[in-house]
Amino acid sequence: MKPSEFADRLGEFLSVYLPVTRKVSVNTIRSYRDAFALLLRFLRDQKGIPVEKVSLDNLLPSTLIEWLDHLENARRCSPRSRNQRMSAIRSFLRYLAPTDPARVQQLHRVLAIPSCRCRHDPVPYLEPNLVAALLSQPDLSMPRGRRDAVLLSVLYDTGARSQEIVDLRVRDLRLDSPAQVTLTGKGRKTRIVPLMPSTVRLLRDYLRSTGLDRPGAGSEPVFAGRGGVALTRSGLRSILAKHADAARASHPGLAKRLGPHTLRHTKAMHMLQAGVALIHIRDILGHVDIRTTEAYARSDLEMKRKALEKAAASPSAVLKPNLSSWHVNKDLLDWLTSL
């Protein structure tokens, strides 16, 4: 394969195969693009191969292993990021194999490169009282505060990814019974997620107050920033960080690094603890593989084990539970029970 052919095939892979054939998200395409940019810089700076002269013959297993070590040691990439970069190379070679059978052996040798083992930390999530504290922070007397309150409630209630929330349009909402929202996730796959009655009430009031309940508003973003433009993911993170900082003043146990995905994990853990089957949690979260969802079950079992060990060391903690907070705010109890 000539260098120009390599460049052409890489361009087809990124601009046609991924978005049109595979229908992957823009963020995935950007991630793959960045992986190849890092690889080309490595070949140029470490191997002395000019970018315009890189060919498929340069993608040897030994070279790729050196590149992966360079990412981990020189660039301080985490094992997870290292594996993610390598997945882009594997996907590209799989794309080439059917039209270039002579490369099949090379493909198999590259596929045989082992992934770096990642440490599986417990899934970070919030206890119900911390969720309630976070959702109570927006100032409901201000339009932007009302938007933030609805935004955070929908983010938690649906367990949506941040991109799915910023892409949400009015037409994606169904507030009549059965209330639900249609989310478009990775690979442009859609799924339907039910909404709690409390969230439906918030959404009805919000759409009415912002004029988004009028005919013809179906294509408008549900959550907009300045000028009516849809929020970005960074804007969503800023809103969440602002209210998390405010809640942390009275609840210091709130994690310092709290992002939109934390609320996604929180929703999953709360559903699991409420007895919702893993297969239903998988469908609500939009996981392709049930093994991804099983991470929540493993984390829950680990936390239960630690709780039992703590209880065995301190029996009084079991004999004298502090339940006062559940009786002070009955609305909160009803809300959490309805999950």
N, C-alpha and C positions, 0 to 999 in steps of 0.2 A: 504494500500500500504506500503510495507516494504521500509526502507530507501534506500536499494540498488536499488529497483525498481524506486524510485524517482530519484536517480542519473542516472539510465539508461534512463529513459524517458526524463530527462532534456538534456542528451547527444544526444539522438535522435532528440529532438526538435531543438537544436542548429546546429547539424552537418548534419542532413538529411532533416528534415521537412522544415526548413527555406531556405537553399540553393537549395535543389532539388525540393521539392514540390511547395513551394511558390516562389522560384527563387528571393529572396530578395538580396539586395546588401551586399557586405562584410561589409560595414560600419554599416548597420542595424543590422547584426549579432553581430558585436562587441558591439554595443550599448546595445542589449539585454543581451549579456554576462556580460557586466559591471553592468547592473541592478541586475542580479542574484548574482553577486559577492558582491554587496553592501547589498543585502538582507541577504545573508548567514552570512556576517560579523555582521550585526545587530542582527540576531538570536543568534549568538555565544556570542557576547560581551554584549548585552543588555538583552537577555533572557536566557543565560546560556545553549543553546542547541548546542552541538558539531556539526560541519559541517557534519560529517559522520552519524549523527543521525537525521538530518532534514528529515521530511516526509511531504507529502501533507497535513496532518492533521494540520501542523503548519501554513499553509497559510490561516488563518482565517481572516475575515474582520477586526476584532478588532486589530489583530496583524499588518495587513498591514497598517491600519490607523496610528498606532504608528510609523511604519517604515517611512511612508510618512512625518509625523511630524518631525521625526528625520532628514530626508534628508533636510527638509526646515529650521529647527532651528539649528541643530548641524553642518550640513555640508554646510549650507547657499546655498542650491540649489534654483534656481529660480523656480517660479511656472511652467514655461514651461518645465524645466528639470524634475521636480517632476512628471508632467503628462507623460512625455516620459518614465520615469522609470516604472510607473504603467502600461503603455501600454504593456510592455514586459510581465508582470505577467498575464494580461488579455489574451494576445495572447497565452501564454503557457496553461492556463486553457481551452481556447477554443479548443486547440489542443488535450487535454486530454479527454474532455467531451464525444465525440462519442464512445470512447473505454472504458469509465468508467462511465456509466450512473448514478451510485450512487453519483457522484460528481456534477451532474447538479445543484442541489439546492445550493451547495457551490459556484459554478460558478456564478449563478445568484446573490447571495449575494455579491460576490466580484465585479461583473459588476455594482452593484448598488452604489458602492463607488463613490461619485461625483468627477469630475475632478476639480482641482483648477482653478479658473477664472484668466485669464491672461489679463494684460493690453495691448490693441492694440495700439501701438505707430504708428505714420505715417511711411509709407514705406520710408526708406532712399534711395535717388537717386540723381544723378548729373544733373545739368543743362547742356544744349548742349555746352556752352563755356568751362565748366570744363572738359567735355569728350574730347573736342578738345585739351585742354591744356595737359591732361594726355597722349593722344595718340601721341603728338608731342615730348615727352621727350626722347624716345630711340634714341641713336646715330646710324643713318643709315649708317655711314661709317664703322661700325664694324659688323662682322658676328653676334655676340650676340645681338647687338642693333637691327639689322634687324629681328632677331628671335623674340625679345621682341615686336617690333612694330606689327608684324603679329599676335603674340599671343594675345596682348591686343585688336587688331581690331576684331579678331575672337571671343574672349570672349564677347565683347560687341555686335557684330553683331548677334550672335546666341542666346544670352541670356542663354548660357549653364551654368550648374553647374561646379564647379572646377573639380570634378572627371570625368565628361564627356569630359572635355578638355584634361586632362592628359591621358585619355584612347583613345584619337582620333588617328586613324591610317590613312595612306595615302589612303588606299582603301575606306575609309569613305567619301572621297572628290569627288565631281563631279563638275568640273570647266567648262565643256561645258554647253551650254544653254539647259535646265534651270539649272543654277548653284545651287548646294545645298550640304548640309552636313548631314550625317546620324549620329545621336547621340544615345548612349546607356545610358539610365538613370536608375532611381530607379526601382527595380524589373526586371532589365535587359530588360526593354522595350525600343524599338527603335522608333525614330521619325525622320522625314525628315524636315530640316529647310532650307529655301532659303537663299542665300548669296547675298549681295549687289555687284554691279559691282566693286566698289572700293576695296572691300575685295578680290574679285576674282583676280584682277590684282596683289594685294600684294601676294596672295598665289601662283600664277603662277610664279612670280619672285623668291619667296622664295624656292619653290620646285626645280626650275631650278638651283639656286645658291648652294643648298645643295645636289644636286644629287638625291633628292627624287622623281624626275620625271622619273627615269630610270625603265625599266621593272624589275619586281620582287621585287620592294620596297613597295608593297602594305601593308605588315604586319608591316612595321617600324613605330615608333611613329612620328607624325607630329612635335611635340615639344619635343626635347631631351635636356638633360643637358650634363654633362661630360661623355665621353666615349660612347655617343650615346644612353644612357639609358633614357627612358621616364621620363619626369619631374614628381615630386611628387606634391601633393597638397600643401605641405609646401613650396616647391620650387616655385610654382606658386604664392603663397601669398607673398613670399619674393620679387619676381620680381615686382609684383604690388606695394608693399610697397615702394620699391626703387624709382620707377618712380613717385609715388604719393608724396613722400617727395620732389623730385626735382620740381614737378609742384607746390607744396605748397609755394615755395619761391616767386613766382609771382602771385599766386592765393591763398591767405590765407583762402579763404572761403571753400577750399577743406577739407572734413571731415578728422579728424585725424585717425579715425578707418575706413579704407576703404579696404574692402575685395572683393574677386571675386564675392560674392553674391550681392554686391552693384551694380556692372555692370549689373547683371541679372535684378535687380529691375529697374535700369535705362533704360534698353532696353524696359521692359514692360511698364513703365510710358511713354516713348517717343512714343511707338506704340499706347497707349491709347489716348494720346494727339493729335496724328495724325489721329485719327478717326478709328483705327483698332478695329473691334468688339472683345468683350471679349472672345468669343468662339474661335476665331483665335489665340488670345494671349495665351489662355489656351493650344492649340495644339502646338504652338511654344515652350512654356516653358515646356511642358510635364506634366502639372498638371492633376491629376486623377479627381479631383473634381473642378467644376467651382467656388465653393465657395472660394477656395484658391485664384483664380484669381480675384475675386471680391474685395479683399483687396486693389488692386490698384485703382479700381474705387472709393472706399470709401476715400482713401487718396487724390485722385485727387479732389473730391468734397470738402473735408475739406480745401485743399489749395486754391481752388477757392473761398470758403466762406471767408477765411481770407484775400484774395486779394481784394475782394469786400469791406470788412469792412475797410481795409486800404485805398482803393480808396475813400470811402465815407468820411473818416476823412481828406484826403488830395487830393482835386480835382485836384490840379496842377500836381500831379503825373500822372494823366491820360491825361491831356491836353498837357503835354510836355514829351512825351516818348523819351528815348535816343536810337535811332536806328542806331547810327553811326557804331557800331561794325559789323552790318550785311552788311554794304556796303564796309567795308575795305577788307574783305576776302570773295570774291564771291565764291571761291572753297568750303569754309566751308558752305556757304548758300546752294550751290547745293547739297553738301553731306548730309546735314541735311534734305533738302527737299526730297531727295530720300529715306528716311527711310520708 
